[in-house]
Amino acid sequence: MEHSGKMKKKILFICTHNSARSQMAEGYMRAKYGDRYEVSSGGTEPGRVNPMAIAVMKEIGIDMSGHRSKLIDEFYGKGIETVVTVCDSAQRTCPFFPGAKEEIHQGFTDPSAFTGTAEEILDGFRRVRDEIIRWIDTTFGNRLA
């Protein structure tokens, strides 16, 4: 929990089902910036972690096989400082999380909605994964937690 003498900043990634985008964001952020941030993800209608999200993260060396979809209620009163909503704003409104000091909205296409062959869908998941990674690196890479 300690980082240069202070507590890690708590960040929560949210999308409706907590199955792909918020899970990939959590997995990457924890792997790359876990020394500075305590990272979680949740949703308002949690389902299950999408196997394709797990597969494309494994390709870059991040194991999400132990992740589960969580209801955002689990994080109420837990000192979450930054909430990042990753829903595609064109679809429906992102869940609201009370009490955070900072709210960031960055919409990403829902890869679970992709159609086509298994390989085409997997390519779509890779595209969204890479967009999420670029955005996290740009947004949090130079930030002091």
Steps between C-alpha positions, in 0.01 A plus 500: 500500500795735548658705222774744597354531845137549398196290421438395142230699323187290443361492149184326378421423135128466428290374212153348510583127499860509627583232245750644249603869487517570873662159559771561239561847645527356851735222388732732309500778757579257782782337302658828384421747779419275797787654693311833502133403484266254665285403202153344484213476254125453530165539328131555566399170336801274544499187289815303438843596376501458122733212401626703203602784732696245705658360179618833356647609834684168529660577161676797662597306814216607732309221673137590567378143544437566869290813439128501572224746409415715801211725596616860558318493835795294634712815478271750674670649804838347408679829435491492120662822382482476122218342302546436128191412296591318180154448346438601143302819557308441177332200660357578840600705795783373709439407862546771761726446799457730801781636712795500261728805498552475124283361222635435153291383207681334213273300273627193319305286253342196666694205357229261622275645227737410215381246245678293237731202514675413825821649357326826399346532846837428660657772283231739625586414861870561423416841351300603808772358731765707322284816512450449875876448553591812300244707691616371843865565415421851377269583790676333795854434379638839603263566787625490851253288692 
